[in-house]
Amino acid sequence: MEVRHSARKCCGSPATGPSTIEYVEPEAEWTSRAPAARHRTKLSFLLSEGNKGKTRINFRGEGNVDVLDLAKQFNGGGHNQAAGAVVDGTIPEVESRIVAAAVAHIAKY
């Protein structure tokens, strides 16, 4: 499995494995079509600064990857292919925790 950290909206390639996770930096453009535009990316997420001391997480899943279960781990909600949550802490404080949860989640698929 590969975890790709990118500031670009579209950065998958045919060389990436079927269990790729992509973390898109907050400065990047985010659209609901982002995972569909990537090759073999199964789960993507965007972290953005919310209210003071909060981080917003936007998850997108492709194919059979259900990101709602992942968002619920952070007391979030949404839909099977598009979900989100707001967590306490700045992006640097929560990033490793979210990446670890995403890696564990995609391993189910």
Helices and strands as residue ranges (DSSP letters): E 3-6, E 20-24, G 35-37, E 41-49, E 54-61, H 67-72, E 77-78, E 82-88, H 91-106
